[in-house]
Amino acid sequence: MSEHKPFLSENLADFTIFLDRDGVINLPIVDDYAKQPNDFILGDGVLVALEKLQQMVKRLVMVTNQQGVHRKVMNEKDLENVHLKLYNSLKNKGLSYFDASFYAPYLKEESHEWRKPKNGMLLKAKSYFPDIDWSKAIMVGDSPGDMQLADTLGITKVKIANPQFSFDNQDYTYADLGAFVAAMSK
């Protein structure tokens, strides 16, 4: 795993951070989904990292593929309950929820515009926040699809290490969200 020099030398106050959910915010479940709140386990240091990000950047947007909904291994209410657990975890620490949160319930085979690596969720975010500047945006994810998504808009690509995925087209690699935030803080 490669750690890098301080992340960016610019002021980050105008940046938008797009965060994948599984493997970045919560621990990944190999070949399965966080179908119920009990399945959703925050990664170590995630709440502290999110708190620091909220102080450092203009906006945080969660973007997540959730094809388990379409596969009917969970329904949208189940997904809402999982996200409610995340919301309550943030609220209990005195933190805000994300500025926006999008999910794509579509199957990979459908090649839907919202499903990563396509950029529909990010374009929807820009429709809500027209001041998003792609040159001041960062995609933080753990999968090849997250990095491909970032490539479609020329966004900086941050890989959070996940042994399930082997790829090397990211700009930066960190062990977890906390390590990424620590590098941005320097």
C-alpha positions as CSV (number, residue, x, y, z in Angstrom):
1,M,0.0,0.0,0.0
2,S,1.4,3.4,-0.9
3,E,1.0,6.3,1.4
4,H,1.6,9.7,-0.2
5,K,2.9,13.1,0.7
6,P,0.3,15.5,2.1
7,F,-2.8,15.1,0.0
8,L,-3.3,18.5,-1.5
9,S,-1.6,21.8,-0.9
10,E,-4.7,23.8,-1.7
11,N,-7.4,25.1,0.6
12,L,-10.0,22.4,0.7
13,A,-12.9,24.6,1.8
14,D,-14.3,24.6,-1.7
15,F,-14.1,20.8,-2.3
16,T,-16.8,18.3,-2.6
17,I,-16.0,14.8,-1.4
18,F,-18.0,11.9,-2.9
19,L,-17.9,8.9,-0.6
20,D,-18.7,5.3,-1.5
21,R,-20.5,3.5,1.4
22,D,-19.5,-0.1,1.6
23,G,-15.8,-0.6,2.3
24,V,-15.3,3.1,3.0
25,I,-17.9,4.1,5.7
26,N,-18.9,0.6,6.8
27,L,-17.0,-2.6,6.8
28,P,-17.5,-4.6,3.6
29,I,-19.3,-7.9,3.6
30,V,-17.8,-10.2,1.1
31,D,-20.3,-11.4,-1.5
32,D,-23.3,-10.0,0.5
33,Y,-25.0,-6.8,1.6
34,A,-25.7,-4.8,4.7
35,K,-29.4,-5.8,4.6
36,Q,-30.4,-4.9,8.1
37,P,-29.0,-2.4,10.6
38,N,-27.1,-5.1,12.5
39,D,-25.2,-5.9,9.3
40,F,-24.0,-2.3,9.1
41,I,-20.8,-1.9,11.0
42,L,-18.9,1.4,10.8
43,G,-15.2,1.2,10.1
44,D,-12.7,2.1,12.8
45,G,-12.4,5.8,13.1
46,V,-15.1,6.6,10.5
47,L,-17.1,9.0,12.8
48,V,-13.9,11.0,13.7
49,A,-12.9,11.1,10.0
50,L,-16.4,12.3,8.9
51,E,-16.3,14.9,11.6
52,K,-13.0,16.2,10.4
53,L,-14.2,16.2,6.8
54,Q,-17.3,18.2,7.7
55,Q,-15.0,20.8,9.1
56,M,-12.5,20.8,6.1
57,V,-14.6,20.7,3.0
58,K,-17.6,22.4,1.5
59,R,-19.8,19.3,1.1
60,L,-19.9,15.5,1.6
61,V,-22.1,13.4,-0.7
62,M,-22.6,9.6,-0.3
63,V,-23.0,7.6,-3.5
64,T,-23.6,3.9,-3.3
65,N,-24.6,1.0,-5.5
66,Q,-27.2,-1.1,-3.8
67,Q,-28.2,-3.8,-6.2
68,G,-29.4,-6.0,-3.3
69,V,-32.6,-4.0,-3.6
70,H,-33.2,-5.0,-7.2
71,R,-32.1,-8.6,-6.4
72,K,-34.8,-8.6,-3.7
73,V,-32.5,-9.7,-0.9
74,M,-33.5,-6.5,0.8
75,N,-36.1,-3.8,0.1
76,E,-35.9,-0.1,0.1
77,K,-37.3,0.0,3.7
78,D,-34.4,-2.2,4.8
79,L,-31.9,0.2,3.1
80,E,-33.6,3.1,4.8
81,N,-33.2,1.4,8.1
82,V,-29.5,0.8,7.4
83,H,-29.0,4.4,6.5
84,L,-31.0,5.5,9.6
85,K,-28.4,3.6,11.7
86,L,-25.7,5.7,10.0
87,Y,-27.7,8.9,10.5
88,N,-28.2,8.1,14.2
89,S,-24.5,7.3,14.6
90,L,-23.6,10.7,13.2
91,K,-26.4,12.5,15.2
92,N,-25.3,10.9,18.5
93,K,-21.8,12.3,17.9
94,G,-23.3,15.8,17.1
95,L,-22.6,15.5,13.4
96,S,-24.7,16.4,10.4
97,Y,-25.8,13.8,7.9
98,F,-24.3,14.1,4.4
99,D,-25.2,17.1,2.3
100,A,-26.8,14.6,-0.1
101,S,-27.0,10.8,-0.3
102,F,-27.8,8.8,-3.5
103,Y,-28.1,5.1,-4.1
104,A,-28.5,3.0,-7.2
105,P,-30.6,-0.1,-6.7
106,Y,-30.0,-1.3,-10.2
107,L,-28.4,-4.5,-11.3
108,K,-24.9,-4.3,-12.7
109,E,-26.1,-5.9,-15.9
110,E,-28.7,-3.1,-16.5
111,S,-25.9,-0.5,-17.0
112,H,-28.2,2.1,-15.6
113,E,-27.0,5.7,-15.7
114,W,-27.1,5.9,-11.9
115,R,-25.1,2.8,-11.2
116,K,-21.4,3.3,-10.8
117,P,-19.2,3.4,-12.8
118,K,-21.6,5.6,-14.7
119,N,-21.9,9.1,-13.3
120,G,-25.7,9.7,-12.9
121,M,-25.5,10.0,-9.1
122,L,-22.8,12.7,-9.4
123,L,-24.6,14.6,-12.1
124,K,-27.7,14.5,-9.9
125,A,-25.7,16.0,-7.0
126,K,-24.5,18.7,-9.4
127,S,-28.1,19.5,-10.3
128,Y,-28.7,20.1,-6.5
129,F,-25.5,21.9,-6.0
130,P,-24.6,23.7,-9.3
131,D,-21.4,25.2,-7.7
132,I,-19.7,21.7,-7.6
133,D,-16.4,22.1,-9.5
134,W,-15.2,18.8,-10.8
135,S,-11.6,20.0,-10.5
136,K,-12.3,20.4,-6.7
137,A,-14.0,17.1,-6.2
138,I,-12.7,13.8,-4.8
139,M,-14.2,10.3,-5.2
140,V,-13.3,8.1,-2.2
141,G,-14.0,4.5,-2.9
142,D,-12.8,0.9,-2.6
143,S,-13.7,-0.6,-6.0
144,P,-12.6,-0.3,-9.6
145,G,-16.1,1.1,-10.4
146,D,-15.5,4.0,-8.0
147,M,-12.3,4.9,-9.8
148,Q,-13.9,4.5,-13.3
149,L,-16.7,6.8,-12.2
150,A,-14.2,9.5,-11.1
151,D,-12.5,9.2,-14.5
152,T,-15.7,10.1,-16.3
153,L,-15.6,13.5,-14.8
154,G,-11.9,14.0,-14.2
155,I,-12.2,13.8,-10.4
156,T,-9.3,13.0,-8.1
157,K,-9.4,9.3,-7.2
158,V,-8.8,8.0,-3.7
159,K,-8.7,4.3,-3.1
160,I,-9.5,2.9,0.3
161,A,-7.7,-0.5,0.5
162,N,-10.0,-3.5,0.3
163,P,-8.6,-7.0,-0.2
164,Q,-11.6,-8.0,-2.3
165,F,-10.5,-5.7,-5.2
166,S,-7.2,-5.6,-7.1
167,F,-6.7,-2.5,-9.3
168,D,-4.3,0.3,-9.7
169,N,-5.8,3.3,-11.5
170,Q,-6.2,5.6,-8.4
171,D,-4.4,8.8,-7.7
172,Y,-3.9,8.0,-4.0
173,T,-4.3,4.9,-1.8
174,Y,-5.0,4.8,1.9
175,A,-5.7,2.1,4.4
176,D,-9.0,3.6,5.5
177,L,-11.0,6.8,5.6
178,G,-9.1,8.0,8.7
179,A,-5.7,7.7,7.0
180,F,-7.1,9.7,4.0
181,V,-8.4,12.4,6.3
182,A,-5.1,12.5,8.2
183,A,-3.2,13.0,5.0
184,M,-5.6,15.8,4.0
185,S,-5.1,17.5,7.3
186,K,-1.3,17.9,6.9
